């Protein structure tokens, strides 16, 4: 196993200032830079944010507000919109439900 020198007379260049300092007074920062003890800065706490769980925002059985309902199969079931609402509150006046249908003709061609 190799042995290393004690660095008693050695100097090392600081990665921050570029000045030469005694080798034994150099320390390594959190980002890997070697700096003198007088230049050392600890890691800022904002670089390691604490865990904050998100707030629950969705509903388990959510249903969107119904604004209008019309059947689009050639049948107009509602002669007006009976599902009117003002925000989340339904309107006070209820309309009568009228059903209208149309019967057309069918042509059968035998060839």
N, C-alpha and C positions, 0 to 999 in steps of 0.2 A: 504494500500500500504506500502510495507516494506521500511524503511529508512536505509540508509547505513552509515557507519562510515566515517568520513572525512579522515582518514588515516594519521593523523598528525604525528604519531610516527611509522607508518607501513613501512615496506620495501618490495621490490619485487625483484625477481631474473630476471636479463636481459636474454632474450632468445638468444642474440648474444654472450655476453661475459661470462655469468654465474656469474657475480658479483651482489652483493646486492646494490640496490640504493633506495633512498626515493620513496615511493609509488606515491606521487604527482608529481614527475619529470619523470614518465614513460609515453611514448607515443606509440601508436600502428602504425606499419608500414603498407604499402599497402598489404603485404603478411600475415598479421595477427599476426606477432611477436610483443611482447612487449619489447621495448628497452628503454634505458635512452636517454634523449634529446641529449647528446653528441655523442651517437652512431647512431642516426637516419639518414637514407639515403632515399632520395626520389626515386621514381620509375624511372628507366632509360627510356628515350624516345624510345629506340629501342624495348622495350617490348610492346609498343602500336604503331605499324607502321601506318603511314598515308595511306589513301586509294589512290592508283594510278590506274586509269582505264587502261585496256589493250588497246594496239594500234590495230586498225582494220587491219587484215592481209589477209583476204580472199577476193576473187573477187566475185562479185554477179553472173556474167555469165561466170564462168571459163570453159575452155575446154582444155583437155590435148593435147599435141603435138602429131600428128599422125606420127608414124615412118614407119609403113608398113600396107598395107591392102590387104588381100587375102581372097577369099571366100572358105570355106572348105567343100562345099557340093559336092565334086567330080568334081567341075568345077574350072579350073584355069583361072581366068579372066585376070590376069596380067602376061604377059610374062616377067616381070621384075618389079622392084619396081618404080612406078612413083611418089611416095610421099617421095622421099629422101629429107632430109633437113640438113643444117649445123647449129645446134643450133636452133634458132628461125627463121632463114631466109631459104626460100626454095632454092633448087638448081636452077641454071640458065638453065641447059640443061633439056628439057622436053623429055620424052620418048614417043614413040607411044604407044597407048593403043591397045593391041592385045587381042582378046577374043578367047579362045579355049574351045571347048566342046567335049565330047565323048558320043556317043549313044551306049548303050549296047543292049543285047537281053533279052527278057522276055519270060520265059517258063511258059505256063499255063497247069496245069495238072488237068484233069477232072476225078473225081472218083465217 
